[in-house]
Amino acid sequence: MKTQEIYINMDDSGKLSSHEQVCVYGGIIFLSKKDKDKFITQYRSIIKSIRCKYCHKSECNHKCPEIKNTNVLPADKRRLMNYIKKYCVIALVINNNLVYDHILESKGAKGRFIDYAIRRVIKESIKNLIKNNEVNAYRNTKLIINIDEQSTKNNGYYNLKDGLFEELKHGISNYNYGGIITPIIYGEFTLSLFYQNSANSYVVQAADLLAGTIRHKSLQALTNKDETYEELSKFVDFKIILP
């Protein structure tokens, strides 16, 4: 039986901090290399068609500025987001106002909490794909994760790749967050995790735009006291709100 592939590409917006209301991660999921490559080809084509307006150099040296959530024009962002939303998009929202102070005040604790949160959203997203019969829990599975290299750092206590592998394939007893976490993948399983420079990765650039949009909608939800994050729910295919 052919090995099934899952590609998850993520970036963050906002920090886990008492000085910000939310920390979010946005992700795009592809269920084949063909779909991923198709996305990259079309996304690159859109970027090429708009990138010159972001360059202020008098002569072109082919080193184009990266189009990010922080500099993209509204019309161009709508065009890019309309394309991104044709694929499976996921959201992780951490409401910093509800996170314990002892976590926010410790660099190590923040790192561990973010690792936990990323594992949660990846696992729950795959469980949702299994539930919808888009992924078969009993087939051999290859999971490839791309995260912006600035999004998360190894904090010396947890290893995101190893922890995620154990949780998905074997299940673990999580004494920090309670309970026994059961496995969800039963066939042969391989996992690759890459921290990428967004300037060299169109999928991570797209995740950057997605994360910025998710953060904006999350802040609107908090302002409007919308505990259901209704507008965000309409925008993404799957979301997790923590803590």
N, C-alpha and C positions, 0 to 999 in steps of 0.2 A: 504494500500500500504506500502511495506517495506521501512523503512528509509534508504536513501543512505548515505554512509560514505565517507568522504574525509580526508585523513591523509596527512599533510604537515610537512616535517621535514627539518629544516634549520640550517645553521651555517654561520659564516662570515669569511672573510679573508681581512686583511688590515683595516685601521681606517679612519674615516672621519676626515681628518687632512690636513693642508697645507703642511705637511712634507711628505705626500704620494700622489701618483697620483690617486689611485682608492681605493674605499671601495666596497666590493662585498658581496653578500649573494648567497649561492647555496642552492637549495632545491630539495627534492625528493618527489613525490606525489604518493600515493596509493589510489585506489578507493574502497578498501575493506580491512577488517581485515585479510581476508585470504591471499590477496596479500602481505600485510605488514608482516605477520608472515612467509610467504614463503621466502620473501626477507631476513628477519633476520636469518632464518635457514641456507640459502645458504651463506650469507655474513659471518656469524659466522664460518661456515665450512672452508671458505677460510682463514679467520684470524687464525684459529687453525692450519692450514697446514703450515703457514709461521711464526707464532709468535716466535718460538724458536730462530730464527736467530737474533731477536731484544733483546734478553735477554742475559746479560753477567754475570749472577750469576752462581756460581759453583754448587749449588743445587736448584732444582725446588721447590718452595713453592706455586705454582699455582697462584701467584699474577703477572700475565703477564703485561709487559709494554704496554701501549696503542699505537697502530699504528696510527700515525697522518700524516697529510700532511707535517709536518716539519721534519719527520724522516723516512718516508717510502722510500724504495729503488725503483728506476725507474721501474724495471721489475715487482715488486709486485704491484706498483701503477697501471700499465697498466692492470694487471689482475683484480684488484678490480674495476677499472673504466670501464672496458669492461662489467663487471657484472652490475654495477650501471646504465649504459646507456641502459640497457634492459627495464628500467622503465622510467616514465615521470620525466624529470629533468628540472628545471627552474633556471633562473639567474636574479639577480638584480645587476646592475653595476652603481655605482655613480662615475662620473668623478669629482674628487675633484677640478680640475683646473677650473671648471665652476660653482662651488658653491660660493655663495656670501661670502665675507670676514666676514661679521657680524655673519654669521652662524658658520663659522669655528672657530671664536674667542670666542664663548659662549658655555659653556657646556650644558646649558639648551636648546639653539637653536639647537645644534647638536642632542640632544636627541629627540627633537620634529621632526626634519627633518628625522631622522632614523625611528621613529615610522611611520611617513607619508610614507616613502619609502617602509617599510615592508608591510603596509596596501595596498599600490598600487600594489606591485608585487603579493600579495595573491589574491586581488580582480581581477586583470587582468588575472591571471592564471585560476581562477575559471570561469571567463567570457569566456576564450578561451575553457575550457572544455565544457561549455554549448554550445558554438558555434559549437563544433565538436560532439555534441550529446553524450558526455560521462557523462555529469551531466545534470539532469533535474531540471530546475529552479523552477518548481511547485511541486516537491516532497518534503516530509519532509527530512531535511538534518542535519547530524551530522558532524561538522567540528572539527578535533583534530589537534592541532598544537604543535609540539615539537621544541624548540629552545635551542641551547646551552646556559647554564646559564650565560656565560660570554659575550654573544653576545649583549645583550641590557639590560638596566637598566631603571626602572621607574624614570622619570625625575621630578616628582612632578607636572606636568601640564597635561600630557596626560597619559591615560591608554590604552595600546595597545589592550587588550582584549575587553574592553568596546567600544573603538573607532571602532574597526573592526566589532564588532557585529552591531553597529548602522549603519555603512556604508553598510554592506552586506544586512541587513534585512530591515532597515528603510530608508536609505539614509540620508545625512546630508548636511547642508549648510556650506561649508568650507571657512571661511573668510580669512584664511592665504594663501591658495593656489588657491582661485578663483572658483566661480561657485557652482551650485547645484549638489551634487553627488547622483544619483538615486540608489535605491536598485536593487539587482540582484537575490535575493532569495525570493520566494513568499510563499513557504510552511512553516510548522513549522521548527524552526531552533534552534539548540543548538551549542554552541562553547565552547571548552575546550582548554586552553593554558597552556603548561607546560614548565618550564625552567629546563633543565636536565643537569646533569653532564655527559659529553660525555663518560667518562670512564664506565658508566653504561648503555649506550645506543648505540647499533650498528647502528641505523638509523641516529643518530646525528654524529657518527664517520664517516659514509659514506658521510654525508653532509659536514663534515670538508674536506675530500679529494676532494669532488666536488667543494667546494668554492675555495680551493687552485688552482685547475686546471682552474677555471673560471677567477680568478685573473691573472694567468699567461697569458692566452689568451687575456685578456683585456689589459694588459700592452703591449703585442705584437701589438695589434691593434692600440694603441696610438702611439707607436714607429713608426709604418708603416703608420701613418696618415690614418688609415682605419676607416672612420666614420660609416661604415655599420657593423663593427665587423663581417666580413664575416666568419672567422674561428670559432668564438664563435657561430654564428648562425647555423653552421653545427653540432655543438657539443650538443647544448641544444634544448629542444622541445619548450621552450618559454622564452623570455627574455624581460627585461625593462632596458633602459638606461636613467639615470637621471643626471643632472636636465633637 
